Amino acid sequence: MFYEPDKDDHGLPFNPYKSIVVPRPIGWISTISCDGIVNLAPYSQFNNLGYDPPYVMFSANSFPETGRRKDSVKNATDTGEFVVNMATYELREAINITSQFLSPDVDEAALAGLEMISSRVVKPPRVAASPVHLECRFHCSLALPGRAFDQVHHVVVGRVVGVHIRDDVMTSEGKLDVLKIRPLARLGYFDYTTVDSVFTMPPGGPNIKAREAGLEGRPRQGETR
């Protein structure tokens, strides 16, 4: 089949697009407003953008009917800080609770019964039960036009300035044990998935040492910080 998204002429009962770009990691974003109110929300339009230095992005659509920016976007833009809490299978129910459309004065973490703990570099707190956290400082944002005023997507890019990893999710080789963590990922429709299997495939071809170092995340030889 073939269809043009601008015409929405796929002829299917459900739009297939969100099931094509999968799986999508979930950025569970915690922010704090200028008034000190904590906000916690998951975003599946989320990913890593760079490694040295590390950048991440998340994208949020607008509130239905009003077109106002989501609280995560507004808070991160206003205060210049946010935290990415790793979404896991174990925390899936709490993540679902925090995905609700709620007013800015509602603390989603409290609603989901989650303990929040202090960050080290930025002000927004972290989800205590999450095994990995990325403390981020706002780098830039942009708006992607939508077909209606309440369908604008706001993209937020942050530079990672602090990384927390719980000791029990590290292997004896000094790597993250993703099979133990079971990161949660978004599919289309109401569907999700999690990491249940891992396979290794070393790179080949020219410049092999550079590729291996980049993929493994090894520090540059003789590099000083």
LUMKEVEX-683294 format. One line per field, with one value per residue (C-alpha): x negated, y, z negated. Coordinates in nm, 4 decimals. Each point is the difference from the previous one (the first is absolute). Example, Ala and Ser with C-alpha at 12.3 -4.5 7.8 and 13.67 -1.06 7.14 Angstrom:
<pts>
x -1.2300 | -0.1370
y -0.4500 | 0.3440
z -0.7800 | 0.0660
</pts>
This chain:
<pts>
x 0.0000 | -0.0929 | 0.1496 | -0.0809 | 0.0045 | 0.1238 | 0.3083 | 0.0399 | 0.1173 | -0.1332 | 0.3523 | -0.0807 | 0.2004 | -0.3101 | -0.2825 | -0.3043 | -0.2720 | -0.0776 | -0.0437 | -0.2625 | -0.2622 | -0.0437 | -0.1003 | -0.0340 | -0.1747 | 0.2055 | -0.1394 | 0.1605 | -0.0554 | 0.0054 | 0.0010 | 0.0839 | 0.1956 | -0.1027 | 0.2534 | -0.1691 | 0.2560 | -0.1468 | 0.1146 | -0.0635 | 0.1062 | -0.1091 | -0.0814 | -0.0591 | -0.1298 | -0.3313 | -0.3564 | -0.3729 | -0.1451 | -0.3701 | -0.2689 | -0.2903 | 0.1473 | 0.3286 | 0.3278 | 0.3552 | 0.3288 | 0.3680 | 0.2938 | 0.3463 | 0.3183 | 0.2289 | 0.2941 | 0.3200 | 0.2346 | -0.2137 | -0.3254 | -0.2063 | -0.3411 | -0.0290 | -0.1258 | -0.3257 | -0.0821 | 0.0953 | -0.1869 | -0.3156 | 0.0027 | 0.0794 | -0.2453 | -0.2652 | -0.0077 | 0.1579 | -0.0739 | 0.0473 | 0.0990 | -0.0399 | 0.3394 | 0.0053 | 0.2429 | 0.0192 | 0.1192 | 0.2441 | 0.3170 | -0.1412 | -0.1204 | 0.3508 | 0.1491 | -0.2398 | 0.0982 | 0.3390 | 0.1046 | 0.0075 | -0.0078 | -0.3402 | 0.0649 | 0.0238 | -0.3084 | 0.0071 | -0.2691 | 0.2123 | 0.3049 | -0.1906 | -0.1337 | -0.3617 | -0.2791 | -0.2064 | -0.3579 | -0.2297 | -0.2237 | -0.3618 | -0.0509 | 0.3514 | 0.3090 | 0.2640 | 0.0195 | -0.0486 | 0.2242 | -0.1586 | 0.1152 | -0.1494 | -0.3454 | -0.1516 | 0.0351 | -0.1347 | -0.0202 | 0.0319 | -0.0371 | 0.2135 | -0.1866 | 0.2662 | 0.3557 | 0.1985 | 0.3612 | 0.1119 | 0.3167 | 0.3177 | 0.3191 | 0.1827 | -0.0998 | 0.0145 | -0.2120 | -0.3273 | -0.2905 | -0.2569 | -0.3496 | -0.2298 | -0.3721 | -0.2047 | -0.3650 | -0.0623 | -0.1993 | 0.0429 | 0.0567 | 0.1220 | -0.0163 | 0.1092 | -0.2780 | 0.2161 | 0.0716 | -0.3683 | -0.1633 | -0.3356 | -0.1462 | 0.1025 | 0.2924 | 0.3676 | 0.2005 | 0.2895 | 0.1595 | 0.0272 | 0.1180 | 0.2536 | 0.0357 | 0.3524 | 0.0631 | 0.3035 | 0.1562 | 0.3139 | 0.3630 | 0.0169 | -0.3023 | -0.3350 | -0.3015 | -0.3026 | -0.3566 | 0.0083 | -0.2910 | -0.3410 | -0.2388 | -0.3503 | -0.1128 | -0.3492 | -0.0575 | -0.2092 | -0.1566 | -0.2605 | -0.0903 | 0.0988 | -0.1734 | 0.1766 | 0.3360 | -0.0523 | -0.0988 | 0.3009 | 0.2509 | -0.1356 | -0.0393 | -0.3644 | -0.1865 | -0.2434 | -0.3564 | -0.2020 | 0.2999 | 0.0113 | 0.3120
y 0.0000 | 0.3656 | 0.3096 | 0.3685 | 0.1209 | 0.3454 | -0.1653 | -0.2598 | -0.2381 | -0.3304 | -0.1414 | -0.1872 | 0.0126 | 0.1317 | 0.2183 | -0.2300 | 0.2655 | -0.0311 | -0.3742 | 0.0538 | 0.1988 | -0.2523 | -0.0776 | 0.3484 | 0.0489 | 0.1855 | 0.3110 | 0.0303 | 0.3704 | 0.1686 | 0.3778 | 0.2626 | 0.3172 | 0.3511 | -0.0327 | -0.3140 | -0.2553 | -0.3335 | -0.1441 | -0.3533 | -0.1271 | -0.2643 | 0.0831 | -0.2602 | 0.2627 | -0.0170 | -0.0946 | 0.0536 | 0.2634 | -0.0133 | -0.1582 | 0.2378 | 0.2064 | -0.1878 | 0.1608 | -0.1335 | 0.1232 | -0.0442 | 0.1219 | 0.0763 | 0.0855 | 0.2738 | -0.0296 | -0.0897 | 0.2919 | 0.2609 | -0.0441 | 0.0948 | -0.1548 | -0.3128 | 0.0656 | -0.1882 | 0.2263 | 0.3191 | -0.0890 | -0.1121 | 0.3145 | 0.2362 | -0.1447 | -0.1412 | -0.3439 | -0.3446 | -0.3618 | -0.3142 | -0.2960 | -0.3379 | -0.1580 | -0.3707 | -0.2893 | -0.0189 | 0.3634 | -0.0263 | 0.0608 | 0.3131 | 0.1228 | -0.0431 | 0.1986 | 0.2888 | 0.0177 | 0.1559 | 0.3478 | 0.1887 | 0.3615 | 0.1576 | 0.0006 | -0.3805 | -0.1939 | -0.3139 | -0.1711 | 0.0291 | -0.1196 | -0.3126 | -0.0567 | 0.0508 | 0.1121 | 0.2831 | 0.0669 | 0.2983 | 0.0386 | 0.1017 | 0.2653 | 0.1160 | 0.0858 | -0.2396 | -0.3166 | -0.3595 | -0.3058 | -0.2044 | -0.3342 | 0.0650 | -0.1617 | 0.2688 | 0.3789 | 0.2665 | 0.3492 | 0.2487 | 0.3685 | 0.1606 | 0.0560 | 0.1087 | -0.0587 | 0.0238 | -0.0307 | -0.2329 | 0.1242 | -0.2054 | -0.0054 | 0.1735 | 0.2415 | -0.2769 | -0.2420 | 0.1929 | -0.2134 | 0.1606 | -0.1516 | 0.0526 | -0.0782 | -0.0296 | -0.0572 | -0.2799 | 0.1350 | -0.2818 | -0.3765 | -0.2241 | -0.3800 | -0.2313 | -0.2437 | -0.3115 | 0.0531 | -0.0178 | -0.3223 | -0.1277 | 0.1273 | 0.3553 | 0.0144 | 0.0737 | -0.3197 | 0.0897 | -0.3423 | 0.0682 | 0.3574 | -0.0927 | 0.3497 | 0.0761 | 0.1059 | 0.1251 | -0.1659 | 0.1188 | -0.0110 | -0.0912 | -0.2292 | 0.0019 | -0.2272 | -0.0561 | -0.1245 | -0.3763 | -0.1071 | 0.1282 | -0.1147 | 0.1182 | 0.0953 | 0.1538 | 0.2575 | -0.0694 | 0.1879 | 0.2806 | 0.2184 | -0.2877 | 0.1298 | 0.3341 | -0.1675 | -0.2420 | 0.2800 | 0.2081 | -0.2817 | -0.1229 | 0.3483 | -0.0430 | 0.3176 | 0.1446 | -0.1084 | 0.2653 | 0.2326 | 0.2358 | 0.1683
z 0.0000 | 0.0295 | -0.1554 | -0.0358 | -0.3615 | 0.1020 | 0.1501 | -0.2767 | 0.2712 | -0.1375 | -0.0236 | -0.3213 | -0.3241 | -0.1815 | 0.1269 | 0.0356 | -0.0227 | -0.3709 | 0.0460 | 0.2705 | -0.1900 | -0.2823 | -0.2635 | -0.1445 | -0.3354 | -0.2568 | -0.1624 | -0.3430 | -0.0534 | -0.3393 | -0.0221 | -0.2558 | 0.0728 | -0.0930 | -0.2840 | -0.1300 | 0.1226 | 0.1098 | 0.3329 | 0.1252 | 0.3426 | 0.2551 | 0.3631 | 0.2696 | 0.2408 | -0.1788 | 0.0849 | -0.0353 | 0.2330 | -0.0668 | -0.2098 | -0.0580 | -0.1540 | -0.0438 | 0.1051 | -0.0211 | 0.1409 | -0.0709 | 0.2005 | -0.1359 | 0.1816 | -0.1289 | -0.2352 | 0.1903 | 0.0739 | -0.1790 | 0.1940 | -0.3052 | -0.0505 | -0.2119 | -0.3516 | 0.0614 | 0.2941 | -0.1802 | -0.3179 | 0.1799 | 0.2125 | -0.2882 | -0.2526 | 0.2340 | -0.1625 | 0.0153 | -0.0924 | 0.2086 | -0.2176 | 0.1699 | 0.0622 | -0.0850 | 0.0224 | -0.3789 | -0.0121 | 0.2928 | -0.2043 | -0.1624 | 0.3386 | 0.1386 | -0.2890 | 0.0600 | 0.3684 | -0.0784 | 0.1140 | -0.3286 | -0.1099 | -0.0764 | -0.3755 | -0.0206 | -0.1098 | 0.2166 | -0.2073 | -0.3128 | 0.1944 | 0.1057 | -0.3533 | 0.1064 | -0.2294 | 0.1469 | -0.1045 | 0.0476 | 0.3018 | -0.0370 | 0.2717 | 0.0944 | -0.2047 | 0.1404 | -0.2128 | 0.1173 | -0.0209 | -0.2792 | 0.1430 | 0.3444 | 0.0402 | 0.2251 | 0.0104 | 0.2334 | -0.1441 | 0.2867 | 0.0668 | 0.2704 | 0.3260 | 0.2518 | 0.1180 | 0.3196 | 0.1076 | 0.2789 | 0.1757 | -0.0226 | 0.2028 | -0.2840 | -0.2734 | -0.2613 | 0.2033 | -0.0152 | -0.1244 | -0.2286 | 0.0056 | -0.2983 | 0.0183 | -0.3162 | -0.0757 | -0.2478 | -0.2926 | -0.2498 | 0.0202 | -0.2833 | 0.0325 | -0.2792 | -0.0929 | 0.0243 | 0.3718 | 0.0965 | 0.1166 | -0.1257 | 0.3311 | -0.0800 | 0.2436 | -0.0499 | -0.0468 | 0.2295 | -0.0406 | -0.3718 | 0.0526 | 0.2728 | 0.1517 | 0.1194 | 0.3602 | 0.1889 | 0.3015 | 0.1794 | -0.1123 | -0.3733 | 0.0324 | -0.1785 | -0.0081 | -0.2195 | 0.0424 | -0.0500 | 0.2225 | 0.1046 | 0.2709 | 0.0842 | 0.3513 | 0.0236 | 0.2783 | 0.3080 | 0.2890 | 0.0038 | -0.2994 | -0.2223 | -0.3142 | 0.0195 | 0.0570 | -0.2878 | -0.2357 | 0.1015 | -0.0329 | -0.3323 | -0.1418 | -0.0864 | -0.1057 | 0.2498 | -0.0633 | -0.1798 | -0.0227 | -0.2952 | -0.1324
</pts>
